[in-house]
Amino acid sequence: MSTSSPPSRRSGLPLRARLATTVGGAAGRASRLAGRGDGSVIGGVIGLRLQPDLLSLLARGRQIVLVTGTNGKTTTTRLITAAIGTLGQQVASNAFGANMAAGLVSALARSPDATMAVLEVDEKYLPSVLEATGARVVTLLNLSRDQMDRAAEIWLLARRWRAALAAADCRVIANADDPLVAWAAGQARHVTWVAAGQRWHDDSWCCPNCGSHLRRDGEDWHCGECPNRRPPVSWVLAGEEVIGPTGRSRPLDLILPGRANRSNGVVALAVADVFGVGVTQALNAIGQVRSVAGRYTHVQRRGCDLRLLLAKNPAGWLEALDILVPAPVPVTLAVNAQVPDGRDTSWLWDVDYRRLRGRPVFVTGERRTDLAVRLEADEVAFRVVANIDEAVGAARRPAMEVIANYTAFQQIRALFGRTA
């Protein structure tokens, strides 16, 4: 009896779609060989030009998880992928964070035989991607100010999410501690509420339902003028432990540092539970994740051990500053203001840099002057440098922390050949 492998999912695509994935894949490979990046965007751009509904075609027949929010998308996507990967099935994912339509197309096209996919999605594009993919699970992390010169106002985003989720038949995993997220998920048909925490409150003082002032008692919140309040939760992050729907508490042991990553971890456990992955099995898988697209990676540069941290907005900087190793280990801060970062750097004034006092601080990036003015206002001593190498040479220390926003972070990764 002859045996043959099942036909590839790609073979079921229309001819034009197969051509689009072939040409797009070749473009992505050429981009990687030319050292222009990982090719996770250009291939999808070309594929969509040849076949505009390519995302819908590639999503057919797959169980898809969408992950969105202002902070933590890439890390949570990586953790969910690790957890559901224990089922033994191939899982497609946009692991490097290319989270608009072109990046999603590239991710699915690279894994034509994957029956499951975990896809990070830009907040603005969640409604259209949900409609195109018919995702089984949508994961909502948080909403806060980001890229203020070009991104939609966060209340408008929450309104769009609410309308899209009310119309969809999917399971929503939502952070109940973020009032905007809770309101956006409030009319979805099937919701699993997670107490993942919300340390940054500056964007959620008002009720998204009626506009009145929200009242808080710890993580609990409610509106004093309307019935809007924090929903009852099934999963809870309690310090360094996670409490599941059964009420059992387990240690949440992650290699990835900080409370923000434990928040991402408990969300990943809730998603894995939808697919029947046991808690112990999922905990073991997410506990082995060491770095995410270069975040938290240690690299050597001229005898100095550098740890790379990404912080794109005030909420992200709050978390990055919290996980710095104690002084006197020096810190280099790098800020750009390119289109992916947002041109507006006024958000720097929302970050409390006073905790950097008492250690060597170096400032670099295209907008280092803006950052220098901000540090001066917080009475933080600093030195402006041209690049990381100058900082390493000036510090003359065996270790250094590096915090950078998006394009500055990518430039630093490129310096190390993206091995970081």
PAMI-587020 format. One line per field, with one value per residue (C-alpha): residue number from 1; x, y, z. Coordinates in steps of 0.02 Angstrom, whole numbers. Layout:
# PAMI-587020
num <- NUM:...
xx <- X:...
yy <- Y:...
zz <- Z:...
***
This chain:
# PAMI-587020
num <- 1:2:3:4:5:6:7:8:9:10:11:12:13:14:15:16:17:18:19:20:21:22:23:24:25:26:27:28:29:30:31:32:33:34:35:36:37:38:39:40:41:42:43:44:45:46:47:48:49:50:51:52:53:54:55:56:57:58:59:60:61:62:63:64:65:66:67:68:69:70:71:72:73:74:75:76:77:78:79:80:81:82:83:84:85:86:87:88:89:90:91:92:93:94:95:96:97:98:99:100:101:102:103:104:105:106:107:108:109:110:111:112:113:114:115:116:117:118:119:120:121:122:123:124:125:126:127:128:129:130:131:132:133:134:135:136:137:138:139:140:141:142:143:144:145:146:147:148:149:150:151:152:153:154:155:156:157:158:159:160:161:162:163:164:165:166:167:168:169:170:171:172:173:174:175:176:177:178:179:180:181:182:183:184:185:186:187:188:189:190:191:192:193:194:195:196:197:198:199:200:201:202:203:204:205:206:207:208:209:210:211:212:213:214:215:216:217:218:219:220:221:222:223:224:225:226:227:228:229:230:231:232:233:234:235:236:237:238:239:240:241:242:243:244:245:246:247:248:249:250:251:252:253:254:255:256:257:258:259:260:261:262:263:264:265:266:267:268:269:270:271:272:273:274:275:276:277:278:279:280:281:282:283:284:285:286:287:288:289:290:291:292:293:294:295:296:297:298:299:300:301:302:303:304:305:306:307:308:309:310:311:312:313:314:315:316:317:318:319:320:321:322:323:324:325:326:327:328:329:330:331:332:333:334:335:336:337:338:339:340:341:342:343:344:345:346:347:348:349:350:351:352:353:354:355:356:357:358:359:360:361:362:363:364:365:366:367:368:369:370:371:372:373:374:375:376:377:378:379:380:381:382:383:384:385:386:387:388:389:390:391:392:393:394:395:396:397:398:399:400:401:402:403:404:405:406:407:408:409:410:411:412:413:414:415:416:417:418:419:420
xx <- 0:73:71:72:71:-87:-90:-18:-142:-58:-119:-298:-274:-332:-196:-173:-156:-25:70:57:129:269:322:301:403:543:544:555:702:790:765:843:991:1020:1025:875:781:690:579:420:340:397:335:162:155:189:70:-73:-43:-62:-209:-297:-395:-242:-256:-432:-378:-227:-329:-459:-468:-350:-382:-319:-279:-264:-167:-182:-153:-35:97:149:83:245:287:112:107:270:207:41:134:245:96:-15:136:135:-15:107:36:128:87:111:157:226:363:457:308:258:78:-14:-93:69:156:10:7:194:176:36:119:281:185:61:33:5:-170:-153:-89:-53:-44:0:-112:-92:-232:-301:-319:-403:-580:-527:-410:-544:-666:-538:-477:-631:-516:-567:-489:-455:-340:-351:-208:-221:-251:-144:-71:53:117:7:39:-35:-128:-314:-370:-383:-568:-603:-503:-602:-765:-709:-656:-824:-921:-812:-818:-1006:-1028:-904:-927:-760:-690:-619:-482:-482:-389:-524:-408:-405:-572:-556:-522:-663:-784:-726:-754:-914:-1034:-938:-1033:-899:-774:-644:-592:-413:-348:-182:-157:-142:-4:-23:-185:-159:-265:-411:-473:-642:-779:-782:-969:-1029:-875:-887:-740:-690:-664:-525:-491:-330:-357:-546:-634:-810:-902:-994:-1127:-1170:-1168:-998:-877:-737:-809:-783:-624:-578:-387:-289:-109:-70:108:217:76:-70:-241:-345:-534:-526:-456:-289:-135:26:197:218:404:464:638:571:585:460:277:227:287:196:40:75:102:-67:-154:-61:-121:-301:-284:-201:-345:-466:-370:-367:-187:-167:-101:53:94:72:172:319:314:305:435:564:547:707:691:565:624:781:696:789:933:1111:1247:1432:1507:1689:1697:1532:1376:1227:1046:925:755:617:505:391:276:252:174:318:450:371:393:570:632:560:667:834:970:1018:1142:1285:1259:1252:1103:1097:933:900:753:707:552:529:360:349:390:277:351:284:404:298:262:436:364:244:389:464:653:700:734:889:974:1135:1195:1288:1162:1202:1083:1084:967:902:802:934:917:732:775:919:803:680:817:882:708:709:884:960:1145:1182:1305:1254:1341:1336:1304:1313:1499:1537:1430:1520:1689:1642:1564:1706:1596:1570:1382:1257:1069:1002:824:769:608:557:669:815:799:799:954:1044:991:1057:1225:1235:1179:1005:1076:1002
yy <- 0:166:310:491:650:755:894:1060:1195:1301:1183:1226:1411:1489:1500:1688:1668:1531:1647:1788:1681:1618:1790:1864:1725:1752:1939:1902:1785:1912:2044:1931:1886:2070:2108:2225:2141:1977:1993:1984:2135:2151:1977:2014:2184:2105:1961:2079:2182:2027:1956:2087:1956:1847:1860:1786:1648:1601:1602:1478:1316:1373:1403:1578:1679:1868:1965:2153:2296:2442:2346:2164:2102:2024:1941:1874:1808:1715:1643:1585:1505:1409:1352:1288:1219:1081:1007:943:1043:1168:1346:1495:1660:1832:1813:1972:2088:2133:2158:2238:2146:2121:2045:1928:1870:1834:1735:1626:1602:1544:1404:1339:1176:1251:1216:1346:1525:1654:1827:1993:2130:2318:2394:2497:2347:2224:2246:2218:2073:1989:2001:1935:1788:1734:1708:1584:1685:1871:1926:2104:2164:2351:2521:2675:2823:2777:2863:3012:3104:2967:2837:2846:2912:2764:2790:2782:2619:2547:2593:2506:2352:2347:2352:2220:2100:2119:2061:1916:1738:1714:1685:1845:1839:2012:2103:2151:2272:2393:2486:2526:2344:2284:2404:2354:2169:2198:2154:2004:1841:1736:1819:1749:1887:1892:1997:2037:2204:2383:2489:2635:2724:2893:2845:2771:2895:2916:2790:2739:2708:2877:2987:3004:2984:2804:2753:2631:2519:2426:2337:2348:2491:2552:2704:2810:2864:2709:2519:2500:2406:2278:2110:1950:1860:1679:1697:1802:1857:1866:1923:1784:1657:1624:1570:1478:1449:1304:1418:1327:1437:1393:1477:1575:1545:1641:1676:1839:1973:2087:2098:2147:1980:1887:1979:1920:1745:1731:1791:1656:1524:1580:1567:1396:1335:1371:1244:1113:1137:1091:1224:1124:1090:1272:1335:1224:1289:1475:1456:1410:1569:1670:1818:1889:1968:2031:2094:2049:1976:1989:2029:2064:2224:2268:2169:2238:2132:2230:2187:2255:2320:2391:2532:2619:2728:2788:2623:2526:2638:2616:2428:2439:2554:2434:2287:2377:2296:2406:2550:2577:2478:2610:2637:2695:2771:2783:2875:2903:2983:2897:2850:2681:2771:2920:3091:3169:3147:3242:3075:3084:3204:3069:2957:2975:2967:3015:2833:2844:2963:2897:2792:2831:2875:2893:2968:2930:2913:3036:3130:3127:3314:3296:3158:3259:3405:3286:3209:3380:3427:3272:3316:3158:3173:3110:3112:3129:3002:2969:2782:2626:2602:2774:2736:2571:2655:2796:2684:2559:2438:2251:2270:2397:2410:2479:2546:2600:2641:2545:2602:2641:2463:2392:2493:2424:2247:2276:2325:2147:2070:2036:1893:1985
zz <- 0:-49:73:27:127:122:-6:51:100:-34:-169:-125:-163:-326:-458:-437:-248:-270:-387:-260:-119:-231:-290:-115:-37:-163:-124:62:37:-72:62:194:83:47:233:224:366:397:242:344:260:80:33:101:15:-154:-120:-77:-234:-339:-238:-127:-27:3:192:190:73:177:338:277:375:512:696:721:877:859:991:1006:1129:1150:1248:1256:1088:1025:1191:1220:1042:1074:1239:1164:1019:1140:1244:1103:1013:1145:1054:924:779:672:724:607:687:645:774:728:756:578:630:484:338:242:393:428:248:253:415:347:178:261:350:222:315:488:550:687:690:824:748:828:757:762:867:724:609:727:655:474:516:622:477:353:457:555:704:838:981:1002:1142:1210:1321:1353:1274:1308:1214:1078:919:958:795:686:791:822:991:1108:1147:961:950:1094:1007:847:942:1032:869:786:933:955:775:780:843:930:1103:1178:1309:1388:1526:1650:1741:1594:1589:1403:1360:1471:1389:1214:1253:1350:1209:1141:1148:1234:1350:1469:1590:1653:1798:1714:1799:1740:1817:1695:1741:1657:1506:1599:1728:1642:1611:1427:1442:1508:1530:1719:1836:1873:2053:2098:2245:2206:2041:2060:1971:1944:1879:2006:1881:1777:1800:1713:1825:1823:1770:1873:1820:1786:1784:1909:1918:2104:2128:2056:2051:1936:1995:1865:1850:1973:2108:2116:2134:2042:2028:1867:1836:1684:1619:1547:1682:1764:1808:1632:1567:1704:1646:1469:1538:1626:1468:1369:1492:1469:1280:1291:1398:1255:1150:1287:1341:1525:1643:1692:1510:1462:1612:1564:1385:1422:1559:1428:1323:1344:1227:1105:941:1028:1187:1348:1248:1316:1189:1205:1139:1169:1329:1397:1425:1356:1396:1265:1323:1212:1272:1147:1253:1433:1491:1413:1489:1660:1646:1573:1711:1840:1784:1776:1879:2027:2016:1982:1821:1682:1568:1388:1327:1140:1062:880:806:639:568:661:824:799:761:921:1069:1195:1279:1356:1484:1545:1599:1774:1746:1925:1968:1856:1976:2050:1904:1741:1606:1421:1293:1107:958:830:963:1098:1125:1168:1291:1364:1401:1486:1595:1642:1703:1815:1877:1807:1765:1589:1446:1264:1150:964:977:1084:1055:1125:1277:1307:1290:1408:1540:1552:1648:1624:1602:1536:1517:1351:1336:1162:1072:916:772:889:955:779:734:886:839:663:739:806:642:715:815:963
***
